[in-house]
Amino acid sequence: MRLIILLIALMIVGLLVTNNISKKAQPTSENPTKLTGSGAPKIPVNPQDLQQFEKDMNAFIENEASEQSKKIDRATQ
């Protein structure tokens, strides 16, 4: 009899834990398609534009990294 009550109690606790885990809000991630239109440099067509593209791309990556760092800092505070 005690074993049956113990099993029923474990089942109830298990159900409560699984319900609690499934109800927790998952952090929202940004949509990657939304990020692509954020002003990335255009790919050059002419070979002589490659040096400028490299500079633009490096600046873009640094800006995006700093923005992402700021977002992470705000989210964790």
CORURPE-V686181 format. One record per pair of residues at least 6 apart in sequence whose ideal C-beta (glycine too) atoms are under 6 Angstrom apart, sorted by sequence separation. I is the first residue (numbers start at 1). J is the second residue. D is the distance in Angstrom with one decimal. If there is no record, write none. Layout:
I&J&D, I&J&D
This chain:
44&50&5.7, 44&53&4.6, 41&53&5.9, 41&56&3.8, 41&57&5.4, 41&60&5.7, 40&60&5.8
